[in-house]
Amino acid sequence: MTSKTLAAALVLCGLSATACGGVAAGAGPARTGGAASPAAPPVRTAPAASPVTSGSPATPAAGGSATTLPLSGKVVVVDPGHNGQNHRHPSKINKRVNVLTQWKSCDTTGTVTPSGYSEAAFAWDVSQRLVKILKSRGATVRLTRPDNAGVGPCITERAAIGNRAKADAAISIHADGSGTADHGFHIIMPKKINGPVDPVVGASRKLGLAVRNAYRAGTGEPYSTYIGSKAMNFRSDLGGLNLSTVPKIFIECGNMKNPGDAARFQDAAFRQKAASALAEGLQNYLE
């Protein structure tokens, strides 16, 4: 008798995700220490942002196995610095809060490029792009503010959001406002202060190194020419770091007062590069 041969073809379905660029949120010119506008409409204070759910679930492969995304199970808190209406509400953002090493303002207005592009708008745009990439890689992401049209939250609450989330990593996105000849980016990491941040100082340094290396490689932005050593700067005066119980860093993506850095910040293609580089750095640390 002629035996029958069974032919089976097993097709493995890959999961791909393309991170799309976010839309820049408009904001009025932000000024450090700027005065309130008398005619400003009332603006709500930004609440703690709701969780942003993780990206698409893993695709089951033939035979019942699943493709695991690289950041599945990881929680990342993204903190876009400042807020678009901070400059209109000085009484709210100037409220004093305890950051353990000193008392500081609840928040600040941030800086602005010579053409009027605000740090708050830049930070929000890069953060939105970063969230999309992290979600596409399986992470659960939480934002410290829901939009760029509110006030705050205070630096103490920004730290608390990461703590409550038990984040595997947290990053605060900023751009500096130094002299016009100063340029380049730097990472800010916590110091030990005999406080809640002490147990995660070492992990925060590892996170900072991973993000520094990825940001330099992904954007071509040079190390800061005016602060830190090889773009690494350690501080004990920032509430967002001092009060954190999870690994956390700040990145100053460059200097908004420098013409070259400012031009790059206002280019959507650069902001997408920045977000992609930050995602790479976070993933390198988390893996």
N, C-alpha and C positions, 0 to 999 in steps of 0.2 A: 504493500500500500504506500502511496505517496504521502509523506507527512506534511502537515500545513505549518507554515512559518508565520509567526506573528511579528509585525513591524510596528514599533511604537516610536513616536516622535515626542520628545519632551521639550516644550518651549518655555523658557524662563522669561517672565516679563520684568523688565527693569523699571525702576521708578525714577523719573527725571523731574526736576523742578527748576524753572527759570525765574530768577528774582527780577521783578520789574521795578523800574524806578518809581519812587514816590513823587507826589506832587508837592512842590514847595509851598509851604503855608506863608501867606503874606503877613507882614507885621510892620507896624509903624516904626520909625527910627527909635532904637533903644539907646538910652544914654545912661552911663554909670552915674548914679546919683541924680538922675534927671528929675525935674519938678513935675508935679501932677498937672494935668490939663483940667481946668475948671469945668469945661463943658463935656468932659468924658462921660459916656454912658456908664451905668453900673455894670460891673463885670463880676461874675461869680468867681469865688476862689476855687481853684482846681481841686477836685476831690482825689482821693487815692484811686488810681486807674484800675479798672477791672482787668482780670486776667485775659490775656490774648491767647486763645487756645493754640495748641500745637498744630503743625502742618498736616498734610494728608497722611492717613494711616498707612502703615507698611502694606505693600501689595503681596497677597498670598501667592506663592509660587506653586507649580504643579507638585503634587505629592504632599501638600499641606504645610510646607515651610513658609517662612515670611522673610521679606527683605527688610532689614532693620536700618533705619535712617541713622546717620552718624551721631546726631544729638538727641535721639529718642531718650526720654526719661530725664533730660537735663532741664533745669529751670534757669533762665537768664533774666535779669532785671536791667532794662535799658532806661537811663535817666537823661532825657534831653534837658540841658542846662537852661535855667531861667524860665521865662514865659512871655508871650507876646504882648501882654497888657501890664506887665510889672511896672513899666515906667509911668503908667497913669495912676498908680495906687501906692504912693510912697508910704502912706501910713500903715498899710498892711505889710509891705515887704521890709520896712525898717523896724518892725517889732523885734525886740531883742530875744534871742534864744540861747540856751546854754549848750555849748559844744564841748564841755568838759575842761578844755584848756583855756577857754575864755568865753565871753558873751559876744555874739555876733548878730548881724541883721538876719531876719528870717529868710530873706533871699535878696538878690540884687537884680539890676536891670540887664546886666550884660553889656557888651560893647557893640560896635557897629562899624561897618566899612565906610570909607569916605563917601561912597555913593548912596549910603543909607540902608544897606542890607544888614539886618540885625543878627546878632549871635543867636538869639532865641529862634529865629526862623531857620538859620543854618542847622542848628542842633536838632530841631524838630524834623527837618527834611532828611537829614542823614539817619536819624533814629528810625523814621518810617521805612526807609530803604533797608536798614539793618534788620528790623523786625521781620520783614518779608523773607529775607534770606535765611534767618535763623529758623523761622517756621518751616520753610521748605526743607530744612535739614532735620526736622523732627523735634526741635526744642519747644518748650512752653515758655512764652515770653510775657513779661509784665512791664508796663510803662509806668513811670512815676507821674505823668500828667496825660490827660486824654486828648489834648489838642494844643494849639498855639494861640488861643484866644482868651485865656484866663489869667489868673494870678497865682504865683507859687506852684507847688506847695513849698512850705518852709524846708530848709535843709535838714532839719531834724526828722520830718516826715518822709523825706526822700530816702533817708537811711532806714527808717522803720519799715518802709514798703519792702525793701530787699530782705530785711530780717524776718518779717512775717512770712514772706514767700519761701524762706529757707533756700535762697538762691544758691546755685552752684557757682555763679559768677555774676557780678554787677559792674556796669560801666556807666560813667557819667560823661556825656559828650559836650564839649565846649570848644570855643575858639578864643584866643587870647587878644588882649588889647594893649600891646606894648608899643615902643617907639617905632617909627616908620622904617628904620633901617634894620630892625630886628625881624628875623623870619625863622621858619621851621617849626616843627611840632615837638611836644614833650609829653611824657606820662607822669602823672602825679600819683604817688603811692603813700600809704599811711606809715606812721612811726608808732612805736610802742609808747603808750601814755599812761600805763597802769589803769587801763580802761577796757571796755568791751571789745575793742578792735585788736587788742594784743594777740589773741590766739590765731588770728588770720593774717597777721602782718607778713609772715613768710609766704603764705599762699598768694597774697595780693602781689607780692614782688614777682612771683612766678607768672602770674597773670599779666602783670605789667610788661615783663620781658617778652612774653609771647605776642602781646598786642603791638608793642614797639616794633619788633622784627617784621611782623606781617604788614603793619601800616607803612613802614619804610619801603618794603619790597613791592607793595601793591599800588602805592601812590607816587613814589619817587620823591615825596616831600623829605627834605633834609632834616637832620636833627636840629633842634633849637640852637641858634647862635648866641643866645643871651641868658639862658637859664638851664640849670641842671647839668649833669654829666652824661654824655651820650644819650640825651633825651630822657634821662631818668631823674626825677625830682621827688624827694621825700619830705612830707609836711605833717605837722601836728596841729594845724589851726583850722582844718576843714571839717565841719560837722558831718558832712556826707560820708567822710572816712572815719572820723573818730568814733562815731556812734554805730558803725557797721559791725555786725557779728558774722558777716559773710565776706568772702574775698571780693574786694572792690577796688577799682582804680578810677581816676579821671584821665581823660585825654584832652589836651589842648591841641586841636588839629592843625594849628598854625596861628599866625598873627593877623588879625583882621585889619590892622592899621598899615600893614606892609602891602604895597601895591601888587606885588606878585602873588602873595598868598590870597589877598582879597579877590583878585581876578579868578583864581582857581576856585575859591569857595562859591563864587557866583555862577560857575559852570556846572550844569546838571550832570554832565559826564564825569566830572571830578568827584562830585558828591556820591555818585554811584560807585566809583572806584574806592572812595573812602569807606563806604558801607561794606563793600565786598572784602576789603582788607581787614576791617574790624571783625567781620564774621570769621575770617580765616584765623585771626589771632585768638578769638574766643574758642573756636573749635580746637585749635592746636593745644590750648591749655586744658580744655575739658576732656579731650581724648587721652 
